C-alpha cells in the first residue's frame, strides 16, 4: 500500500476490500493496482478531496473489482475482464460495454476477442447471430 492509499483510504478499509477477494492473488493484485491508480488520477486532476470518506472513494473501485472478478470467474480473458471492469465502473449500458470490450481485446488478439464474445453470449444466453 502506498502513501496516497494509506492517507485517503486507510489501512483498515483497504485491507477490508482486499480481504473480500478470498485470497485470490490475481484479484488482489488487480484491485490494489486499480485503487492506487484511481486515487493518483483523482489527485492529478485535483479532484481528490482531503476529507472524502473512504467509502465514497472506494465506490468506483469496488464496481471495477466486481466487474473484473465476475468476468474472470466466467472465464473471460484478463484483458476483457480488466476493460469490462473499467467500463462497468462508469457505464451502465451493457451494449456499450460489449462493443467496447470487443474493440479493445480485438486490437490485442482477434481470436481472443471472438472467444470472449462467444462466452459473453453464452453467459447472457444471447444468440450471437444478433450481435454480429
N, CA, C and O atoms as CSV, one atom per row, in Angstrom:
chain,resi,resn,atom,element,x,y,z
A,1,UNK,N,N,0.857,-1.172,0.000
A,1,UNK,CA,C,0.000,0.000,0.000
A,1,UNK,C,C,0.900,1.231,0.000
A,1,UNK,O,O,1.806,1.356,0.823
A,2,UNK,N,N,0.632,2.135,-0.939
A,2,UNK,CA,C,1.467,3.334,-0.993
A,2,UNK,C,C,0.863,4.453,-0.141
A,2,UNK,O,O,-0.212,4.297,0.438
A,3,UNK,N,N,1.562,5.568,-0.076
A,3,UNK,CA,C,1.187,6.666,0.813
A,3,UNK,C,C,-0.181,7.262,0.487
A,3,UNK,O,O,-0.944,7.585,1.397
A,4,UNK,N,N,-0.499,7.411,-0.799
A,4,UNK,CA,C,-1.781,8.031,-1.169
A,4,UNK,C,C,-2.960,7.151,-0.737
A,4,UNK,O,O,-3.998,7.660,-0.314
A,5,UNK,N,N,-2.794,5.850,-0.844
A,5,UNK,CA,C,-3.854,4.926,-0.415
A,5,UNK,C,C,-3.991,4.973,1.099
A,5,UNK,O,O,-5.102,5.039,1.623
A,6,UNK,N,N,-2.875,4.939,1.794
A,6,UNK,CA,C,-2.910,4.973,3.259
A,6,UNK,C,C,-3.534,6.275,3.762
A,6,UNK,O,O,-4.308,6.265,4.719
A,7,UNK,N,N,-3.200,7.383,3.121
A,7,UNK,CA,C,-3.706,8.692,3.550
A,7,UNK,C,C,-5.215,8.826,3.336
A,7,UNK,O,O,-5.921,9.313,4.219
A,8,UNK,N,N,-5.713,8.403,2.179
A,8,UNK,CA,C,-7.111,8.677,1.827
A,8,UNK,C,C,-8.073,7.517,2.097
A,8,UNK,O,O,-9.260,7.738,2.335
A,9,UNK,N,N,-7.573,6.309,2.062
A,9,UNK,CA,C,-8.437,5.146,2.297
A,9,UNK,C,C,-8.221,4.603,3.708
A,9,UNK,O,O,-9.174,4.280,4.418
A,10,UNK,N,N,-6.965,4.509,4.095
A,10,UNK,CA,C,-6.626,3.941,5.396
A,10,UNK,C,C,-6.380,2.447,5.277
A,10,UNK,O,O,-6.976,1.760,4.448
A,11,UNK,N,N,-5.491,1.968,6.125
A,11,UNK,CA,C,-5.083,0.566,6.062
A,11,UNK,C,C,-6.255,-0.384,6.310
A,11,UNK,O,O,-6.393,-1.394,5.620
A,12,UNK,N,N,-7.088,-0.066,7.282
A,12,UNK,CA,C,-8.196,-0.961,7.646
A,12,UNK,C,C,-9.205,-1.113,6.504
A,12,UNK,O,O,-9.586,-2.233,6.162
A,13,UNK,N,N,-9.634,-0.009,5.919
A,13,UNK,CA,C,-10.608,-0.064,4.817
A,13,UNK,C,C,-10.003,-0.731,3.587
A,13,UNK,O,O,-10.674,-1.495,2.893
A,14,UNK,N,N,-8.736,-0.441,3.322
A,14,UNK,CA,C,-8.029,-1.028,2.181
A,14,UNK,C,C,-7.933,-2.545,2.330
A,14,UNK,O,O,-8.244,-3.289,1.401
A,15,UNK,N,N,-7.503,-2.992,3.500
A,15,UNK,CA,C,-7.388,-4.433,3.753
A,15,UNK,C,C,-8.753,-5.113,3.707
A,15,UNK,O,O,-8.857,-6.258,3.266
A,16,UNK,N,N,-9.799,-4.425,4.157
A,16,UNK,CA,C,-11.149,-4.998,4.116
A,16,UNK,C,C,-11.577,-5.279,2.677
A,16,UNK,O,O,-12.198,-6.305,2.398
A,17,UNK,N,N,-11.242,-4.365,1.769
A,17,UNK,CA,C,-11.568,-4.571,0.352
A,17,UNK,C,C,-10.815,-5.783,-0.183
A,17,UNK,O,O,-11.406,-6.644,-0.835
A,18,UNK,N,N,-9.525,-5.854,0.089
A,18,UNK,CA,C,-8.715,-6.964,-0.418
A,18,UNK,C,C,-9.115,-8.291,0.219
A,18,UNK,O,O,-9.043,-9.334,-0.431
A,19,UNK,N,N,-9.537,-8.264,1.482
A,19,UNK,CA,C,-9.963,-9.495,2.159
A,19,UNK,C,C,-11.214,-10.093,1.522
A,19,UNK,O,O,-11.420,-11.305,1.581
A,20,UNK,N,N,-12.044,-9.260,0.917
A,20,UNK,CA,C,-13.260,-9.746,0.253
A,20,UNK,C,C,-12.941,-10.607,-0.966
A,20,UNK,O,O,-13.817,-11.288,-1.500
A,21,UNK,N,N,-11.689,-10.575,-1.400
A,21,UNK,CA,C,-11.295,-11.310,-2.605
A,21,UNK,C,C,-10.791,-12.715,-2.280
A,21,UNK,O,O,-10.215,-13.387,-3.135
A,22,UNK,N,N,-11.009,-13.148,-1.057
A,22,UNK,CA,C,-10.767,-14.527,-0.617
A,22,UNK,C,C,-9.377,-15.055,-0.936
A,22,UNK,O,O,-9.222,-16.227,-1.279
A,23,UNK,N,N,-8.377,-14.210,-0.826
A,23,UNK,CA,C,-7.008,-14.664,-1.013
A,23,UNK,C,C,-6.585,-14.904,-2.452
A,23,UNK,O,O,-5.471,-15.370,-2.690
A,24,UNK,N,N,-7.442,-14.600,-3.414
A,24,UNK,CA,C,-7.076,-14.785,-4.816
A,24,UNK,C,C,-6.042,-13.719,-5.186
A,24,UNK,O,O,-6.360,-12.532,-5.257
A,25,UNK,N,N,-4.812,-14.153,-5.416
A,25,UNK,CA,C,-3.713,-13.214,-5.661
A,25,UNK,C,C,-3.918,-12.365,-6.913
A,25,UNK,O,O,-3.579,-11.181,-6.922
A,26,UNK,N,N,-4.468,-12.961,-7.964
A,26,UNK,CA,C,-4.718,-12.178,-9.184
A,26,UNK,C,C,-5.677,-11.032,-8.884
A,26,UNK,O,O,-5.409,-9.886,-9.244
A,27,UNK,N,N,-6.796,-11.338,-8.226
A,27,UNK,CA,C,-7.793,-10.312,-7.925
A,27,UNK,C,C,-7.226,-9.258,-6.976
A,27,UNK,O,O,-7.464,-8.063,-7.148
A,28,UNK,N,N,-6.478,-9.710,-5.978
A,28,UNK,CA,C,-5.892,-8.778,-5.005
A,28,UNK,C,C,-4.922,-7.812,-5.700
A,28,UNK,O,O,-4.928,-6.611,-5.429
A,29,UNK,N,N,-4.098,-8.346,-6.591
A,29,UNK,CA,C,-3.122,-7.514,-7.298
A,29,UNK,C,C,-3.821,-6.507,-8.213
A,29,UNK,O,O,-3.458,-5.331,-8.244
A,30,UNK,N,N,-4.819,-6.974,-8.953
A,30,UNK,CA,C,-5.564,-6.092,-9.856
A,30,UNK,C,C,-6.300,-5.020,-9.053
A,30,UNK,O,O,-6.301,-3.849,-9.433
A,31,UNK,N,N,-6.926,-5.418,-7.943
A,31,UNK,CA,C,-7.654,-4.468,-7.102
A,31,UNK,C,C,-6.712,-3.427,-6.502
A,31,UNK,O,O,-7.007,-2.232,-6.525
A,32,UNK,N,N,-5.591,-3.877,-5.972
A,32,UNK,CA,C,-4.625,-2.958,-5.361
A,32,UNK,C,C,-4.108,-1.954,-6.390
A,32,UNK,O,O,-4.023,-0.758,-6.111
A,33,UNK,N,N,-3.766,-2.444,-7.573
A,33,UNK,CA,C,-3.284,-1.553,-8.637
A,33,UNK,C,C,-4.349,-0.542,-9.041
A,33,UNK,O,O,-4.055,0.637,-9.234
A,34,UNK,N,N,-5.604,-1.015,-9.169
A,34,UNK,CA,C,-6.668,-0.111,-9.601
A,34,UNK,C,C,-6.939,0.965,-8.551
A,34,UNK,O,O,-7.084,2.139,-8.891
A,35,UNK,N,N,-7.008,0.574,-7.288
A,35,UNK,CA,C,-7.270,1.556,-6.229
A,35,UNK,C,C,-6.184,2.628,-6.226
A,35,UNK,O,O,-6.478,3.821,-6.151
A,36,UNK,N,N,-4.936,2.197,-6.308
A,36,UNK,CA,C,-3.817,3.145,-6.323
A,36,UNK,C,C,-3.892,4.061,-7.547
A,36,UNK,O,O,-3.780,5.279,-7.416
A,37,UNK,N,N,-4.080,3.485,-8.727
A,37,UNK,CA,C,-4.166,4.283,-9.958
A,37,UNK,C,C,-5.340,5.255,-9.920
A,37,UNK,O,O,-5.220,6.401,-10.353
A,38,UNK,N,N,-6.473,4.791,-9.402
A,38,UNK,CA,C,-7.672,5.621,-9.315
A,38,UNK,C,C,-7.417,6.850,-8.443
A,38,UNK,O,O,-7.762,7.968,-8.825
A,39,UNK,N,N,-6.815,6.642,-7.277
A,39,UNK,CA,C,-6.533,7.762,-6.376
A,39,UNK,C,C,-5.495,8.717,-6.967
A,39,UNK,O,O,-5.613,9.933,-6.820
A,40,UNK,N,N,-4.490,8.171,-7.627
A,40,UNK,CA,C,-3.473,9.016,-8.263
A,40,UNK,C,C,-4.106,9.881,-9.353
A,40,UNK,O,O,-3.793,11.066,-9.467
A,41,UNK,N,N,-4.995,9.291,-10.151
A,41,UNK,CA,C,-5.670,10.068,-11.202
A,41,UNK,C,C,-6.533,11.172,-10.603
A,41,UNK,O,O,-6.525,12.302,-11.092
A,42,UNK,N,N,-7.275,10.850,-9.546
A,42,UNK,CA,C,-8.083,11.882,-8.888
A,42,UNK,C,C,-7.197,13.009,-8.372
A,42,UNK,O,O,-7.526,14.186,-8.520
A,43,UNK,N,N,-6.083,12.645,-7.771
A,43,UNK,CA,C,-5.160,13.636,-7.223
A,43,UNK,C,C,-4.562,14.504,-8.329
A,43,UNK,O,O,-4.488,15.724,-8.185
A,44,UNK,N,N,-4.138,13.887,-9.427
A,44,UNK,CA,C,-3.547,14.637,-10.544
A,44,UNK,C,C,-4.541,15.598,-11.180
A,44,UNK,O,O,-4.155,16.637,-11.714
A,45,UNK,N,N,-5.825,15.248,-11.120
A,45,UNK,CA,C,-6.867,16.098,-11.698
A,45,UNK,C,C,-7.457,17.056,-10.660
A,45,UNK,O,O,-8.465,17.717,-10.909
A,46,UNK,N,N,-6.816,17.119,-9.503
A,46,UNK,CA,C,-7.271,17.969,-8.386
A,46,UNK,C,C,-8.714,17.674,-8.001
A,46,UNK,O,O,-9.472,18.582,-7.662
A,47,UNK,N,N,-9.085,16.411,-8.054
A,47,UNK,CA,C,-10.448,16.001,-7.704
A,47,UNK,C,C,-10.487,15.159,-6.427
A,47,UNK,O,O,-11.544,14.653,-6.049
A,48,UNK,N,N,-9.361,15.011,-5.779
A,48,UNK,CA,C,-9.278,14.203,-4.573
A,48,UNK,C,C,-9.464,15.110,-3.361
A,48,UNK,O,O,-8.576,15.884,-3.004
A,49,UNK,N,N,-10.631,15.000,-2.740
A,49,UNK,CA,C,-10.946,15.840,-1.591
A,49,UNK,C,C,-10.287,15.256,-0.346
A,49,UNK,O,O,-10.357,14.051,-0.100
A,50,UNK,N,N,-9.655,16.114,0.426
A,50,UNK,CA,C,-8.922,15.676,1.618
A,50,UNK,C,C,-9.825,14.987,2.641
A,50,UNK,O,O,-9.394,14.058,3.324
A,51,UNK,N,N,-11.066,15.436,2.747
A,51,UNK,CA,C,-11.955,14.898,3.780
A,51,UNK,C,C,-12.983,13.898,3.238
A,51,UNK,O,O,-13.955,13.584,3.923
A,52,UNK,N,N,-12.780,13.406,2.036
A,52,UNK,CA,C,-13.721,12.436,1.453
A,52,UNK,C,C,-13.666,11.131,2.247
A,52,UNK,O,O,-12.583,10.615,2.522
A,53,UNK,N,N,-14.830,10.600,2.615
A,53,UNK,CA,C,-14.848,9.335,3.358
A,53,UNK,C,C,-14.318,8.187,2.491
A,53,UNK,O,O,-14.567,8.157,1.286
A,54,UNK,N,N,-13.591,7.245,3.096
A,54,UNK,CA,C,-13.072,6.100,2.342
A,54,UNK,C,C,-14.159,5.351,1.569
A,54,UNK,O,O,-13.921,4.889,0.453
A,55,UNK,N,N,-15.337,5.232,2.151
A,55,UNK,CA,C,-16.425,4.515,1.467
A,55,UNK,C,C,-16.774,5.186,0.146
A,55,UNK,O,O,-17.052,4.505,-0.841
A,56,UNK,N,N,-16.764,6.511,0.120
A,56,UNK,CA,C,-17.052,7.236,-1.121
A,56,UNK,C,C,-15.945,7.023,-2.149
A,56,UNK,O,O,-16.215,6.828,-3.334
A,57,UNK,N,N,-14.699,7.061,-1.684
A,57,UNK,CA,C,-13.563,6.879,-2.592
A,57,UNK,C,C,-13.473,5.453,-3.128
A,57,UNK,O,O,-12.915,5.224,-4.200
A,58,UNK,N,N,-14.015,4.510,-2.391
A,58,UNK,CA,C,-13.941,3.103,-2.812
A,58,UNK,C,C,-15.120,2.662,-3.675
A,58,UNK,O,O,-15.110,1.550,-4.202
A,59,UNK,N,N,-16.131,3.510,-3.828
A,59,UNK,CA,C,-17.332,3.118,-4.581
A,59,UNK,C,C,-17.004,2.689,-6.015
A,59,UNK,O,O,-17.420,1.611,-6.440
A,60,UNK,N,N,-16.282,3.496,-6.751
A,60,UNK,CA,C,-15.940,3.166,-8.140
A,60,UNK,C,C,-14.956,2.005,-8.208
A,60,UNK,O,O,-15.161,1.094,-9.009
A,61,UNK,N,N,-13.884,1.997,-7.391
A,61,UNK,CA,C,-13.004,0.820,-7.415
A,61,UNK,C,C,-13.732,-0.489,-7.102
A,61,UNK,O,O,-13.406,-1.527,-7.679
A,62,UNK,N,N,-14.697,-0.453,-6.208
A,62,UNK,CA,C,-15.441,-1.679,-5.895
A,62,UNK,C,C,-16.266,-2.152,-7.088
A,62,UNK,O,O,-16.380,-3.355,-7.324
A,63,UNK,N,N,-16.844,-1.213,-7.842
A,63,UNK,CA,C,-17.585,-1.609,-9.052
A,63,UNK,C,C,-16.637,-2.209,-10.080
A,63,UNK,O,O,-16.976,-3.189,-10.742
A,64,UNK,N,N,-15.437,-1.618,-10.217
A,64,UNK,CA,C,-14.428,-2.175,-11.122
A,64,UNK,C,C,-14.062,-3.598,-10.707
A,64,UNK,O,O,-14.078,-4.517,-11.526
A,65,UNK,N,N,-13.737,-3.767,-9.447
A,65,UNK,CA,C,-13.297,-5.069,-8.940
A,65,UNK,C,C,-14.383,-6.116,-9.151
A,65,UNK,O,O,-14.093,-7.239,-9.562
A,66,UNK,N,N,-15.617,-5.758,-8.873
A,66,UNK,CA,C,-16.732,-6.697,-9.047
A,66,UNK,C,C,-16.872,-7.107,-10.511
A,66,UNK,O,O,-17.065,-8.286,-10.809
A,67,UNK,N,N,-16.776,-6.141,-11.423
A,67,UNK,CA,C,-16.864,-6.446,-12.852
A,67,UNK,C,C,-15.716,-7.322,-13.320
A,67,UNK,O,O,-15.925,-8.270,-14.078
A,68,UNK,N,N,-14.505,-7.015,-12.876
A,68,UNK,CA,C,-13.325,-7.808,-13.242
A,68,UNK,C,C,-13.465,-9.235,-12.714
A,68,UNK,O,O,-13.286,-10.204,-13.452
A,69,UNK,N,N,-13.782,-9.344,-11.452
A,69,UNK,CA,C,-13.889,-10.657,-10.800
A,69,UNK,C,C,-14.973,-11.509,-11.461
A,69,UNK,O,O,-14.754,-12.686,-11.746
A,70,UNK,N,N,-16.119,-10.923,-11.699
A,70,UNK,CA,C,-17.220,-11.652,-12.333
A,70,UNK,C,C,-16.811,-12.167,-13.712
A,70,UNK,O,O,-17.087,-13.316,-14.058
A,71,UNK,N,N,-16.163,-11.325,-14.485
A,71,UNK,CA,C,-15.732,-11.733,-15.826
A,71,UNK,C,C,-14.721,-12.870,-15.773
A,71,UNK,O,O,-14.824,-13.831,-16.536
A,72,UNK,N,N,-13.748,-12.766,-14.881
A,72,UNK,CA,C,-12.729,-13.821,-14.774
A,72,UNK,C,C,-13.353,-15.136,-14.317
A,72,UNK,O,O,-12.960,-16.205,-14.786
A,73,UNK,N,N,-14.319,-15.065,-13.410
A,73,UNK,CA,C,-14.969,-16.287,-12.925
A,73,UNK,C,C,-15.761,-16.975,-14.029
A,73,UNK,O,O,-15.918,-18.196,-14.015
A,74,UNK,N,N,-16.254,-16.203,-14.975
A,74,UNK,CA,C,-16.944,-16.797,-16.127
A,74,UNK,C,C,-15.961,-17.363,-17.147
A,74,UNK,O,O,-16.348,-18.152,-18.009
A,75,UNK,N,N,-14.682,-16.963,-17.054
A,75,UNK,CA,C,-13.674,-17.493,-17.960
A,75,UNK,C,C,-13.170,-16.523,-19.016
A,75,UNK,O,O,-12.448,-16.925,-19.929
A,76,UNK,N,N,-13.539,-15.250,-18.905
A,76,UNK,CA,C,-13.069,-14.259,-19.866
A,76,UNK,C,C,-11.574,-14.019,-19.691
A,76,UNK,O,O,-11.018,-14.265,-18.621
A,77,UNK,N,N,-10.929,-13.537,-20.750
A,77,UNK,CA,C,-9.502,-13.221,-20.696
A,77,UNK,C,C,-9.258,-12.078,-19.706
A,77,UNK,O,O,-10.178,-11.342,-19.348
A,78,UNK,N,N,-8.009,-11.946,-19.277
A,78,UNK,CA,C,-7.656,-10.862,-18.355
A,78,UNK,C,C,-7.883,-9.500,-18.998
A,78,UNK,O,O,-8.342,-8.567,-18.339
A,79,UNK,N,N,-7.560,-9.385,-20.289
A,79,UNK,CA,C,-7.740,-8.109,-20.985
A,79,UNK,C,C,-9.210,-7.729,-21.031
A,79,UNK,O,O,-9.575,-6.599,-20.705
A,80,UNK,N,N,-10.058,-8.677,-21.439
A,80,UNK,CA,C,-11.504,-8.417,-21.489
A,80,UNK,C,C,-12.005,-8.043,-20.096
A,80,UNK,O,O,-12.731,-7.062,-19.933
A,81,UNK,N,N,-11.615,-8.823,-19.100
A,81,UNK,CA,C,-12.097,-8.617,-17.734
A,81,UNK,C,C,-11.678,-7.264,-17.180
A,81,UNK,O,O,-12.461,-6.592,-16.509
A,82,UNK,N,N,-10.451,-6.868,-17.459
A,82,UNK,CA,C,-9.984,-5.574,-16.966
A,82,UNK,C,C,-10.763,-4.443,-17.629
A,82,UNK,O,O,-11.213,-3.515,-16.957
A,83,UNK,N,N,-10.918,-4.523,-18.928
A,83,UNK,CA,C,-11.639,-3.457,-19.616
A,83,UNK,C,C,-13.120,-3.467,-19.233
A,83,UNK,O,O,-13.731,-2.409,-19.079
A,84,UNK,N,N,-13.692,-4.653,-19.080
A,84,UNK,CA,C,-15.090,-4.757,-18.650
A,84,UNK,C,C,-15.252,-4.114,-17.273
A,84,UNK,O,O,-16.198,-3.362,-17.038
A,85,UNK,N,N,-14.328,-4.414,-16.376
A,85,UNK,CA,C,-14.379,-3.815,-15.044
A,85,UNK,C,C,-14.274,-2.302,-15.091
A,85,UNK,O,O,-15.003,-1.600,-14.390
A,86,UNK,N,N,-13.362,-1.797,-15.922
A,86,UNK,CA,C,-13.204,-0.345,-16.064
A,86,UNK,C,C,-14.477,0.301,-16.580
A,86,UNK,O,O,-14.931,1.317,-16.053
A,87,UNK,N,N,-15.040,-0.290,-17.602
A,87,UNK,CA,C,-16.267,0.274,-18.177
A,87,UNK,C,C,-17.448,0.108,-17.218
A,87,UNK,O,O,-18.288,1.000,-17.104
A,88,UNK,N,N,-17.508,-1.016,-16.541
A,88,UNK,CA,C,-18.607,-1.293,-15.611
A,88,UNK,C,C,-18.596,-0.290,-14.452
A,88,UNK,O,O,-19.646,0.041,-13.902
A,89,UNK,N,N,-17.427,0.178,-14.093
A,89,UNK,CA,C,-17.317,1.144,-13.001
A,89,UNK,C,C,-17.994,2.472,-13.342
A,89,UNK,O,O,-18.446,3.188,-12.449
A,90,UNK,N,N,-18.061,2.798,-14.626
A,90,UNK,CA,C,-18.580,4.108,-15.027
A,90,UNK,C,C,-19.805,4.060,-15.935
A,90,UNK,O,O,-20.594,5.005,-15.946
A,91,UNK,N,N,-19.981,2.986,-16.691
A,91,UNK,CA,C,-21.048,2.901,-17.689
A,91,UNK,C,C,-22.039,1.824,-17.270
A,91,UNK,O,O,-21.646,0.746,-16.826
A,92,UNK,N,N,-23.293,2.115,-17.412
A,92,UNK,CA,C,-24.320,1.152,-17.010
A,92,UNK,C,C,-24.915,0.382,-18.191
A,92,UNK,O,O,-25.554,-0.650,-17.986
A,93,UNK,N,N,-24.719,0.861,-19.413
A,93,UNK,CA,C,-25.344,0.244,-20.576
A,93,UNK,C,C,-24.510,-0.941,-21.066
A,93,UNK,O,O,-23.376,-0.763,-21.512
A,94,UNK,N,N,-25.069,-2.143,-20.984
A,94,UNK,CA,C,-24.357,-3.366,-21.375
A,94,UNK,C,C,-23.967,-3.378,-22.852
A,94,UNK,O,O,-22.925,-3.929,-23.206
A,95,UNK,N,N,-24.785,-2.780,-23.718
A,95,UNK,CA,C,-24.464,-2.775,-25.146
A,95,UNK,C,C,-23.149,-2.050,-25.411
A,95,UNK,O,O,-22.325,-2.509,-26.203
A,96,UNK,N,N,-22.960,-0.920,-24.747
A,96,UNK,CA,C,-21.705,-0.187,-24.905
A,96,UNK,C,C,-20.541,-0.982,-24.339
A,96,UNK,O,O,-19.451,-0.997,-24.912
A,97,UNK,N,N,-20.777,-1.642,-23.210
A,97,UNK,CA,C,-19.720,-2.462,-22.604
A,97,UNK,C,C,-19.265,-3.547,-23.561
A,97,UNK,O,O,-18.066,-3.763,-23.740
A,98,UNK,N,N,-20.209,-4.221,-24.169
A,98,UNK,CA,C,-19.899,-5.313,-25.087
A,98,UNK,C,C,-19.075,-4.811,-26.272
A,98,UNK,O,O,-18.040,-5.389,-26.604
A,99,UNK,N,N,-19.528,-3.755,-26.893
A,99,UNK,CA,C,-18.821,-3.212,-28.062
A,99,UNK,C,C,-17.423,-2.727,-27.692
A,99,UNK,O,O,-16.458,-2.993,-28.408
A,100,UNK,N,N,-17.319,-2.022,-26.584
A,100,UNK,CA,C,-16.018,-1.503,-26.161
A,100,UNK,C,C,-15.047,-2.622,-25.815
A,100,UNK,O,O,-13.887,-2.589,-26.225
A,101,UNK,N,N,-15.514,-3.609,-25.064
A,101,UNK,CA,C,-14.645,-4.727,-24.684
A,101,UNK,C,C,-14.148,-5.466,-25.919
A,101,UNK,O,O,-12.961,-5.772,-26.029
A,102,UNK,N,N,-15.050,-5.750,-26.842
A,102,UNK,CA,C,-14.651,-6.459,-28.057
A,102,UNK,C,C,-13.616,-5.648,-28.831
A,102,UNK,O,O,-12.620,-6.195,-29.304
A,103,UNK,N,N,-13.849,-4.360,-28.957
A,103,UNK,CA,C,-12.928,-3.500,-29.701
A,103,UNK,C,C,-11.533,-3.499,-29.077
A,103,UNK,O,O,-10.536,-3.636,-29.786
A,104,UNK,N,N,-11.460,-3.350,-27.783
A,104,UNK,CA,C,-10.162,-3.300,-27.101
A,104,UNK,C,C,-9.427,-4.630,-27.210
A,104,UNK,O,O,-8.239,-4.660,-27.532
A,105,UNK,N,N,-10.125,-5.724,-26.944
A,105,UNK,CA,C,-9.479,-7.041,-26.977
A,105,UNK,C,C,-9.087,-7.408,-28.403
A,105,UNK,O,O,-8.035,-8.014,-28.607
A,106,UNK,N,N,-9.900,-7.061,-29.389
A,106,UNK,CA,C,-9.587,-7.416,-30.780
A,106,UNK,C,C,-8.315,-6.730,-31.272
A,106,UNK,O,O,-7.628,-7.259,-32.146
A,107,UNK,N,N,-7.998,-5.574,-30.728
A,107,UNK,CA,C,-6.752,-4.892,-31.102
A,107,UNK,C,C,-5.539,-5.650,-30.593
A,107,UNK,O,O,-4.463,-5.585,-31.187
A,108,UNK,N,N,-5.713,-6.365,-29.498
A,108,UNK,CA,C,-4.625,-7.171,-28.941
A,108,UNK,C,C,-4.572,-8.545,-29.603
A,108,UNK,O,O,-3.503,-9.027,-29.978
A,109,UNK,N,N,-5.757,-9.175,-29.740
A,109,UNK,CA,C,-5.820,-10.508,-30.354
A,109,UNK,C,C,-7.256,-10.778,-30.792
A,109,UNK,O,O,-8.144,-10.936,-29.955
A,110,UNK,N,N,-7.482,-10.830,-32.089
A,110,UNK,CA,C,-8.827,-11.024,-32.624
A,110,UNK,C,C,-9.416,-12.367,-32.196
A,110,UNK,O,O,-10.605,-12.444,-31.885
A,111,UNK,N,N,-8.607,-13.421,-32.176
A,111,UNK,CA,C,-9.114,-14.733,-31.759
A,111,UNK,C,C,-9.602,-14.712,-30.314
A,111,UNK,O,O,-10.641,-15.292,-30.000
A,112,UNK,N,N,-8.865,-14.052,-29.444
A,112,UNK,CA,C,-9.287,-13.939,-28.045
A,112,UNK,C,C,-10.571,-13.131,-27.946
A,112,UNK,O,O,-11.456,-13.470,-27.161
A,113,UNK,N,N,-10.682,-12.070,-28.727
A,113,UNK,CA,C,-11.890,-11.245,-28.721
A,113,UNK,C,C,-13.104,-12.059,-29.162
A,113,UNK,O,O,-14.178,-11.945,-28.572
A,114,UNK,N,N,-12.936,-12.875,-30.192
A,114,UNK,CA,C,-14.042,-13.719,-30.665
A,114,UNK,C,C,-14.425,-14.751,-29.612
A,114,UNK,O,O,-15.607,-15.003,-29.381
A,115,UNK,N,N,-13.420,-15.346,-28.976
A,115,UNK,CA,C,-13.681,-16.329,-27.917
A,115,UNK,C,C,-14.451,-15.671,-26.772
A,115,UNK,O,O,-15.426,-16.229,-26.269
A,116,UNK,N,N,-14.005,-14.479,-26.366
A,116,UNK,CA,C,-14.683,-13.769,-25.289
A,116,UNK,C,C,-16.100,-13.362,-25.685
A,116,UNK,O,O,-17.008,-13.393,-24.855
A,117,UNK,N,N,-16.292,-12.986,-26.933
A,117,UNK,CA,C,-17.625,-12.620,-27.411
A,117,UNK,C,C,-18.561,-13.826,-27.368
A,117,UNK,O,O,-19.711,-13.710,-26.946
A,118,UNK,N,N,-18.060,-14.993,-27.809
A,118,UNK,CA,C,-18.877,-16.214,-27.729
A,118,UNK,C,C,-19.246,-16.530,-26.279
A,118,UNK,O,O,-20.385,-16.882,-25.973
A,119,UNK,N,N,-18.263,-16.396,-25.403
A,119,UNK,CA,C,-18.504,-16.656,-23.988
A,119,UNK,C,C,-19.522,-15.673,-23.422
A,119,UNK,O,O,-20.394,-16.061,-22.645
A,120,UNK,N,N,-19.418,-14.412,-23.804
A,120,UNK,CA,C,-20.372,-13.399,-23.361
A,120,UNK,C,C,-21.794,-13.797,-23.768
A,120,UNK,O,O,-22.732,-13.695,-22.977
A,121,UNK,N,N,-21.932,-14.246,-25.001
A,121,UNK,CA,C,-23.250,-14.665,-25.496
A,121,UNK,C,C,-23.777,-15.867,-24.716
A,121,UNK,O,O,-24.967,-15.940,-24.410
A,122,UNK,N,N,-22.897,-16.801,-24.397
A,122,UNK,CA,C,-23.307,-17.962,-23.601
A,122,UNK,C,C,-23.755,-17.529,-22.209
A,122,UNK,O,O,-24.803,-17.958,-21.724
A,123,UNK,N,N,-22.961,-16.683,-21.575
A,123,UNK,CA,C,-23.263,-16.229,-20.216
A,123,UNK,C,C,-24.582,-15.465,-20.186
A,123,UNK,O,O,-25.395,-15.657,-19.281
A,124,UNK,N,N,-24.791,-14.611,-21.162
A,124,UNK,CA,C,-26.003,-13.787,-21.214
A,124,UNK,C,C,-27.160,-14.493,-21.926
A,124,UNK,O,O,-28.258,-13.951,-22.047
A,125,UNK,N,N,-26.889,-15.707,-22.391
A,125,UNK,CA,C,-27.889,-16.500,-23.133
A,125,UNK,C,C,-28.439,-15.718,-24.325
A,125,UNK,O,O,-29.647,-15.590,-24.525
A,126,UNK,N,N,-27.490,-15.206,-25.101
A,126,UNK,CA,C,-27.838,-14.435,-26.293
A,126,UNK,C,C,-27.439,-15.219,-27.530
A,126,UNK,O,O,-26.479,-15.989,-27.508
A,127,UNK,N,N,-28.175,-15.020,-28.596
A,127,UNK,CA,C,-27.822,-15.624,-29.870
A,127,UNK,C,C,-26.809,-14.708,-30.546
A,127,UNK,O,O,-27.087,-13.535,-30.795
A,128,UNK,N,N,-25.641,-15.252,-30.836
A,128,UNK,CA,C,-24.562,-14.449,-31.404
A,128,UNK,C,C,-24.924,-13.877,-32.773
A,128,UNK,O,O,-24.351,-12.868,-33.185
A,129,UNK,N,N,-25.848,-14.489,-33.471
A,129,UNK,CA,C,-26.265,-14.004,-34.791
A,129,UNK,C,C,-26.773,-12.569,-34.693
A,129,UNK,O,O,-26.562,-11.777,-35.612
A,130,UNK,N,N,-27.431,-12.228,-33.604
A,130,UNK,CA,C,-27.991,-10.889,-33.457
A,130,UNK,C,C,-26.942,-9.847,-33.101
A,130,UNK,O,O,-27.191,-8.647,-33.218
A,131,UNK,N,N,-25.786,-10.291,-32.673
A,131,UNK,CA,C,-24.730,-9.358,-32.283
A,131,UNK,C,C,-23.862,-8.988,-33.466
A,131,UNK,O,O,-23.491,-7.824,-33.620
A,132,UNK,N,N,-23.535,-9.951,-34.300
A,132,UNK,CA,C,-22.616,-9.734,-35.419
A,132,UNK,C,C,-23.299,-9.123,-36.583
A,132,UNK,O,O,-22.667,-8.874,-37.610
